[in-house]
Amino acid sequence: MKTIADLGDLRGQRVLVRSDLNVPLDGTTITDDGRIRASAPTILMLSEMGARVIVCAHLGRPKGKPDPAYSLAPVAKRLGQVLQKPVVFADDTVGPAARAAVDAMPEGGVVLLENLRFNPGETAKTDEERAEFAGQLASLADVFVSDGFGVVHREQASVYDVAKLLPHATGGLVEAEVNVLRRLTADPDRPYAVVLGGAKVSDKLGVIGNLLGTADRLLIGGGMVFTFLKAKGLEVGKSLLEQDQVDTVRGYLEEANAKGVEIVLPVDIVVADAFSADAHHEVVPVDRIPPDQMGLDIGPDSAKLFAEQLADCRTVFWNGPMGAFEMAPFAAGTKAIAQALADVTATGALTVVGGGDSAAAVRQLGFADTDFGHISTGGGASLEYLEGKRLPGLQVLEDGYA
């Protein structure tokens, strides 16, 4: 894949940058600006090269029509603060406001277009609809830079179809993400551990199957662990359970045993009688979960066990919290994993936090980005890469353009 350096002199060129600025909002307040900060270096570099930078991105799922709740206006303001330079916000994507803003841009200027998903063509299922919208986007620019790693697993107009229409390259963020993920899949330093959590085991079955041939140990927590416990014949009370995946998980446990891959499960669980921060909660062994209780975090003995399992690792990938970390009584397990990763990072190990809820959790729990080797901006994209899937937004960058 070409990089920005391969595009030559960009002074005066209109460069369309697909960034991932899909940040969490509380009303109009950004609660985690990690993706904005991660996207800024590529935008700033292009600006300093004298390019006329047109940034496009999505926010949430507005269902193909304008919705003020999903406007990128707050993002434009924060992006300008991070870049320390003005960012002009166009209140449409390919309409008159966007075209006027682009036409008025000086060299080094930055424009952010309104939410791509206000246009049905962005996520359309048919090639024809996507291509029409991609053509409108491409008409704004001379060159395309793909820098939204969190969306490269999507075959969407601004990710996939635009790259067919313009000279293109990867941005610095996508380049960095791919380089890190290659280190996880091509001869990683060992021991290599993968920590998986989050709600659903079904979301991670593919990556679990693929990692059984790569990782030395898998540590399982979060809501998905209860399907593993059920597969081992344990009762899980009212905990989250995917009954239809129990047989599949049992097969993975048997395969791991045959391949000598350790699957490490919790030994104790924090249970509660309701999904609430105020609910009565206690710690119980995994084989004594009461029938009227639900598991909402790994217990303290499990947190200690997991930390011990990570202490000698040279490579660690983590995706998914260990519990309902948004509520203080159920955040200790996730915080313990974050601390364990920070500890092995300090010894020189490669640690990768796989985006999504994991990235939000470490920041919410008070950790700095520098406590880890890499915090990915794309949870789903990271998992699909590790699963060995084709990522359309990367594949298209390897091809020529029409």
Secondary structure, DSSP 4 states (H G I P E B T S, - for coil): --BGGGG---TT-EEEEE------EETTEES--HHHHHHHHHHHHHHHTT-EEEEE---S--TTS--GGG-SHHHHHHHHHHHTS--EEESSSSSHHHHHHHHTPPTT-EEEE--GGGSGGGS-SSHHHHHHHHHHHHTT-SEEEE--GGGTTS--IIIIIGGGTS-EEE-HHHHHHHHHHHHHHSS--SSEEEEE-SS-SGGGHHHHHHHTTT-SEEEE-STTHHHHHHHTT---TTS---GGGHHHHHHHHHHHHHHT-EEE--SEEEEESSSSTTS-EEEEEGGG--TT-EEEEE-HHHHHHHHHHHTT-SEEEEES-SS-TTSGGG-HHHHHHHHHHHHHHTTT-EEEE-SHHHHHHHHHTT--GGGSSEE-S-HHHHHHHHTT---HHHHGGGS---
